[in-house]
Amino acid sequence: MIYAHTSFVLPLPAGHRFPMSKYARLRERVSGFAAALMHVPEAAGDAELRRAHDEGYIDAVSRGTLDERAQRRIGFPWSPAMVERSRRSAGATLAACRHALDAGLGINLAGGTHHAHRAHGEGFCVFNDAAVAARAMQVEGRARRVLVVDLDVHQGDGTAAIFDGDADVTTLSVHGRQNFPFRKARSSIDVELDDGTGDDAYLATLGAVLPRAIDRARPDLAIYLAGADPYAGDRLGRLSLTKAGLADRDRLVLERLAAQGIPVAIAMAGGYAEDVDDVVDIHAATVTLALERHGVS
Ligand SMILES: [Zn+2]
């Protein structure tokens, strides 16, 4: 199942640098080949958010009482729509995980808000959908051990911090060394790439580290953050992957997980290419490949 909602598109002031239109375009693109699989996710409730986030932070986000600095750190102006979007997106990854555990695969057409920490948001991330979803699966007794495969070009610092010291959740982050966040957290496994890294080096590195992460995690469930921002044309990425290279990346991840019978929930994470259609192409290719691999069409 594919989870998407119109609230993923948050109205922003003119000139805001976040490419919000990618969510509407991706939803439209995916509707073109998988409309029957698309579902509207429930919003994550307070009880679900509290397993990964500080209660005071959830309240302040919900009521719009974060101080100016904390709001600026998130990068979006506060609005009821911002709260709704953040809750729906966490709910979508949660639903994708539930479905993955039932049927092998679930997809959120947003999510991957991995810079959200327990008690603060950052870098366009309000709530950490992967963390909220992983905790929900544990509490619901659906999965005990979870592997987060974070291939967004930026380090999954919020996820790493939330699960720091938790032996049941393994966090793998493959990211640019010179990129945001400049003060990195410590994931279970971090792989730092140099600026300009291209397809071959990227795929060789991933091919080596992923089996190690799977062995260490022995997961009941994987959550895959399929960021579009390692793309050469990304404004924020600093790497040089092609679209074909990104498709190979997705194939590598999905094949490795499938080979060991590990269910996977996929979230889209970042993408800031000059041309928003490039971001949509990359995400849509991930969705297509995942559906094919799992025999859904
Ligand atoms: Zn990113």
Residues whose N, C-alpha, C, O or C-beta is under 5 A from the ligand:
A	BS01	ZN	D152 V153 H154 D229 G270
